[in-house]
Amino acid sequence: MARASLRSRLTIVISGLILAAGLVFSAVAYMEVRRALERAGGDRLHAVATELSNLLTQSVTAGIRDTQELATKPDLRAALKATGNGPVAVPESMAAYVKRTKGSAAWLLRPDGSVVVAEPADAKLTHAPHASDEAVGPLVPVGDAIGFTLSAPLGGVGGEAPPEGYVVVRRISSGSGGGAIERLIGAGTNFKIGNADGSVWTDLSKPVDAPRAQIGRGTIRFVDAAGEARLGTAVAIAQTPWVVWLAMPRATVLQ
């Protein structure tokens, strides 16, 4: 009878230990699965941000080519060499560029950065190139919108001689492109483009606040202003001093 009772107690104890071990294993497995899902979701988020970065690079590259083409126009070089005390007439090619590019402005600069002529005449230059190979400037606020400059040297290409001057054009980012990207990727997505130094951010239509996260390499976990856990990632945009930022709710990533 005593042996039977002992056997019963041992069975109960062993069963309890097995149950406890099973519960621990289940909890560990659950956490491992969640971590795996988060890593996979973070990788997907980073891949999408990288693709957006590549698309933005293609768009900027097209703008650089347009600016370099403008720099080859003979009337710009003629305006640089104009003498006399009167104002320099706006080169026709520069005026045509501004006319066909909505919201743009253009400047012809001497090698020291001083302005020869601007179109429109009252346009204020927000960024002058610091080197002949600096093609894209930082993002800057322009009223309620965001602008950036593209520049190209006149002459001096290939290092054979210093540039005779520069042509600088400013383009304005406007529209609802950022919102369309967020809707395409999924609910709760947050898309921004900013200067790599963190000074200015935009959703492609207006200035916006910087991400609340400390931006670094790879995908990071952070909590937004509403207290929601999120995953975010930043990817540099080639040929520019900009980065693209993409963030999603952590709960969405784990689904």
N, C-alpha and C positions, 0 to 999 in steps of 0.2 A: 504493500500500500504506500509506504514511504517512498519506495523507488519510483512508483507510478507518479506520485505527487511531484517528486524532484524532476522527473522527465517532463511533466507538464509545465513546471515553472521554467525549465531550460528552454522548452519549445517556445514559450511565450517571450522569454528574454531574447532568444535568437531571432524570432520573428520581428520583434521590435527593433533590434539592431539592423536587420535587413531592410525593414521599412525606412528607418532613419537614413541608412546609407542610400536607399533609393531616392528619398526626398532630396538629400544633398546632391546626388548625381543629377537629378532632374533640375535642380536650381542652377548647378554649374553648367549643365548642357544648355539651359535656357539663356544664361548670360553669354555663353560662347556663341550661340546662334545669333543673339542680338548684336554682339560685337562683329560677327562675320557680316551680318546684314548692313551694319553701319559702315564697315570698311568697303563693302561692295557698293553701297549707295554713295559713299564719298568718292570712290573711283569714278562712278558714273557722272557725278556732279562735276568733277574735275575734267572729265572728258568732254562734257558739254561746254564748259567754260573755255576749254582749249579750242574747240571748234568755232565758238563765237569769236575768240581772239583771231583765229586764222581768217575768218570772213571779214573782220574789221581791218586786218592787215591788207587784204586784197583791195578793199575800198580806199584805204589811205594810199596804197601804191598807185592806184589809178589817178588820184589827186596829185601825187608827186609828179607823175608823168605829164599831166596837163600843165603843171607849173614849169617844169623843165622845158616843155615845148614853147610856152609863153616867153621864156628867157632867151629863146633863139631869135625872136622877132627883131629885125633891123631897126624898127622905129624906137624900141626901148634903148638900144645902144646909142642911137642918134640923140635921144633926149638926155642921156647921161653926158654927152659931149657938148650939149648946148651951152653957149656963152651969152653974156649980157646980164643986165640987171632986172629984166622983166621976168614974170612967172613963166615956167616951162609948160608948154601945152601937154595935155594928157595924150600919150601915144594911143593911136587908134586901136591897136591890138589889146592894150590894157583895158581901155574903155569897153571894148567888145566882150572881153572876158567877164567883167563885172556885170554887164548887161544880161548875159546869158546864164549867170550863176546867181540864183536868188539869194539875197541877203549878204552877198560878198562885198569885199573891198580890196583894193590893191595899192601897193606902194612901190615906188622905184627908189632904191637907196644907193648912196655912194658907198665905197668900201668902208668908210668910218661909221656907217650906220645912219648918217644924216639923210633926211628925206628930200628927194629931188622933186617928186610930184606924187600926189595921192588922188585916188578916185574911189568914192566921192572926195571932193576937195577938203571937207571937214572931218574925214575919217581919222580916228586916232589910232596910231600904231600901238598895239598892246605887247608885241614881242618882236624884237629884231634878232636875226640869226647871229650867233656868236662864232660860227665857223662856216667855211664854205660847204662842208658836208652835212650841216644841220638842216634837214629837210622839213621836219615837223616840230612845231612848238608845243608848249604845254596848253592844256585846257584853261580858258579864262572866261569869267562872266562877261557877257555883253548884254546889258540891260537885264531882261528876264530870261535870256537864253544863254547858251554856251557857245563860245567860238574857239577856233584854233587857227594857227597860221601854217602855211606851207611856203617854203622859200626855195629859190634856186639861184645860183650865181650866174652872172653874165660874164662869159669868158673865164679864163683861168682854170678850166676843167682839166683834170689829170695832173695837177701840181706843176705844170710847166711855167705858169705865171700866176700872180695873185689875181683874184676876181676884179673885174672893172666895176662891179657893183652887184646889187641883188634885186630881184623882184620878189616881193612878199605878197601873198594873197591871204585873206582871212575868210574862212567859211563858217557859217552858222549852223549848228546842229539844232534841228527843230522837228516837230512831229510827234507821233506816238509810237515810235519804233520800240522803245524800251517796254512799254505796256504790252505790245504785240508779242514780244519775245517772252515775257513773263506768262502770258496766257497760253502760249504755245507749249512751254515747258511743263507748266502745271500750277495748280492753285498754291498760293503762298510763296511762290518764287520771287526773289528779289534780285533785280539786275541793275548794275551800275557800271559806269566807266569813270575812272579818276586818274589824276596825275599820280605817278609812282611815289612822289613825295607826300601824298595825302592831302595836298592843299585844296584841290577843287574836285567835286564829284558831280555827275549828271546821270539822268535816266534817258538821255538823248533828246530831251525836250526842254529841260530847265535844270538849274542848279539844285542839288539835293544834299542832304546830310551825309557825312562819311559813314561807312559801316561802323557798328559798335564794336566789332571784333578787332583784335590786334592781328593785322594781316601778316601772314608769313608764308612759308612754302607749304604746299600740299593743302589738304582739307583740314579745317579746324572746327571745333565745337565751341559754341558761344550761346549766350542768352540775350535776346533782343529787348527793346524797351518795354515790350508788353509782358516780359517774363517767359517767353516761349523759347524752348531749347531749339537751336538751329545748327545746321552744318553749312559752312561757307568755304569758298575757295577763290583765290585771286590768281590770274594768269597774265603775264606781261604780253603786251601787244607789240609785235615786232615792228621795227622802224619808227617807233614812237616812244615818248616818255610816259606812256599811259599803261594802266592795267584794267582788265575786266574783272568784275566781282559778281559772283553768283552765290546765292544762299537759298536754302529750302528748310522748312520745318523738319526737325529730326524725326518726328512721328511719321511724316510722309515718306521719308527715306526708308524707314523700317517696315513699311507696309509691303 
